[in-house]
């Protein structure tokens, strides 16, 4: 059994441009984010996916549609949502980001922890094992689910996932590869 997963992060949002951490706030893509998603389609045109899953938040759905519509089936799934920052959804990143590593085990007030995100992603991966063996799957989602994949499939600690976050070095790439065995 093996499932190839390529992980894509949604395009830039209007909140990203204002340095706001959206969490579960359902913000849309900015003009730049739309362009990034359209450009991604050309960057990965030689890759084939049996199915595309995306978070059910607007920014991920819109990114998935702009990149994959007409090429692969797109299935929104709430398990792929960003971490719920609770009362800190749609608040300044200068407030939310310093709280994130503490939230590995401790829930955001009225929200969830990163371990809660890990449980959602673990459940999603078990779903893939049942129905998508030997398939090539694309996922379009957010930072927290990507960290959870790093922890679950690459054996990183949460601290390593945070420390090695590509966003810190601006080392974006057109997809991150994972294998589910």
C-alpha positions in Angstrom: 0.0 0.0 0.0 1.3 3.4 -0.9 -0.5 6.7 -1.6 1.4 9.6 -3.1 0.4 12.9 -1.7 1.3 16.3 -3.1 0.5 19.2 -0.8 -0.2 22.6 -2.0 -0.8 25.7 0.1 -3.7 28.0 -0.9 -2.8 31.3 -2.6 -2.2 34.6 -0.8 -5.4 36.0 0.8 -6.5 39.5 1.5 -5.8 38.7 5.2 -2.3 37.5 4.4 -1.6 40.9 2.7 -2.8 42.7 5.9 -0.7 40.3 8.2 -3.8 38.8 9.7 -4.0 35.1 10.8 -7.3 33.9 9.4 -7.7 30.5 11.1 -11.3 29.5 10.5 -12.4 33.0 9.3 -13.5 32.4 5.7 -11.4 35.0 3.8 -11.0 35.0 0.1 -8.0 35.1 -2.2 -6.4 38.4 -3.1 -5.6 39.3 -6.7 -2.1 38.0 -6.1 -3.5 34.7 -4.7 -5.7 34.2 -7.7 -2.7 34.8 -10.0 -0.5 32.4 -7.9 -3.2 29.6 -8.2 -3.5 30.1 -12.0 0.3 30.2 -12.4 0.6 27.0 -10.3 -1.6 25.2 -12.9 1.2 25.8 -15.5 4.0 24.9 -13.1 2.5 21.5 -12.4 0.9 20.8 -15.8 2.9 17.5 -16.2 1.7 16.1 -12.9 -1.4 13.9 -12.8 -3.7 13.4 -9.8 -6.5 10.9 -9.3 -8.3 13.3 -7.0 -7.8 16.7 -5.4 -8.9 17.3 -1.8 -9.1 20.8 -0.3 -10.1 22.5 2.9 -13.7 23.6 2.9 -12.6 27.2 3.5 -13.1 29.6 0.6 -9.4 30.4 0.1 -8.5 26.7 -0.4 -11.6 25.9 -2.5 -10.9 28.9 -4.8 -7.2 28.0 -5.1 -8.1 24.4 -5.9 -10.6 25.4 -8.6 -8.2 27.9 -10.2 -5.5 25.3 -10.4 -7.4 22.0 -10.9 -10.9 22.6 -12.2 -11.5 20.7 -15.4 -8.3 18.6 -14.8 -9.1 16.6 -11.6 -12.1 16.0 -9.4 -12.1 18.4 -6.4 -13.5 17.3 -3.1 -13.7 19.8 -0.1 -13.1 18.3 3.3 -13.5 20.1 6.6 -10.7 17.9 8.2 -8.2 19.9 6.1 -9.1 23.3 7.7 -6.5 25.5 9.2 -6.1 25.5 13.0 -9.1 27.1 14.7 -7.6 30.1 16.6 -10.9 30.5 18.4 -11.3 34.1 19.6 -8.1 34.9 17.7 -9.4 34.0 14.3 -8.9 36.9 11.9 -6.6 38.7 14.4 -3.2 40.3 13.8 -0.4 37.8 13.0 1.8 39.6 15.4 -0.6 38.4 18.2 -1.4 34.9 16.8 1.9 33.7 15.6 3.8 34.0 18.9 0.9 31.9 20.5 1.1 29.1 17.9 3.9 27.0 19.4 2.3 27.1 22.8 -0.8 25.9 21.1 0.8 22.6 20.2 -1.0 21.0 23.2 -2.9 23.9 24.7 -6.0 25.0 22.8 -6.4 28.5 21.6 -9.2 30.1 23.7 -12.5 28.9 22.2 -10.5 27.1 19.5 -8.3 24.1 19.1 -4.7 23.0 19.5 -2.3 21.7 16.9 -2.7 18.2 18.3 -6.4 18.6 17.5 -5.4 19.4 13.9 -3.1 16.3 13.9 -6.1 14.2 15.0 -8.2 15.5 12.1 -5.3 14.8 9.6 -4.8 11.4 11.1 -8.5 10.6 10.5 -8.2 12.0 6.9 -5.2 9.8 6.2 -7.0 6.7 7.4 -9.8 7.6 5.1 -7.3 7.8 2.2 -5.9 4.4 3.1 -9.4 2.8 2.7 -10.4 4.4 -0.6 -7.3 5.7 -2.4 -4.6 3.0 -2.3 -2.0 3.3 -5.0 -3.5 6.7 -6.1 -1.9 10.1 -6.5 -3.7 12.6 -4.4 -3.3 16.4 -4.3 -4.3 18.4 -1.2 -4.8 22.2 -1.2 -5.0 23.5 2.4 -3.2 25.5 5.1 -0.2 25.7 7.4 -1.4 23.6 10.3 -2.4 20.6 8.1 1.0 20.7 6.4 2.7 20.7 9.8 0.5 17.7 10.8 1.7 15.8 7.7 5.3 16.6 8.6 4.7 15.2 12.0 2.7 12.1 10.9 4.4 11.2 7.7 8.0 12.6 8.0 8.5 11.9 11.7 9.2 15.5 12.6 8.4 16.9 16.1 6.0 19.8 16.2 9.0 22.0 17.2 10.9 20.9 14.1 7.8 21.5 11.9 7.5 25.1 13.2 11.3 25.7 13.1 11.6 24.4 9.5 8.5 26.2 8.2 9.2 27.3 4.6 7.2 30.5 5.3 10.1 31.7 7.5 12.6 31.4 4.7 10.2 32.3 1.9 11.1 28.9 0.3 7.7 28.3 -1.4 7.6 25.5 -4.0 5.0 24.1 -6.3 4.0 21.2 -4.0 5.5 19.2 -1.2 5.7 15.4 -1.6 4.6 12.9 1.0 4.0 9.2 0.9 1.4 7.4 3.0 2.2 3.7 3.5 
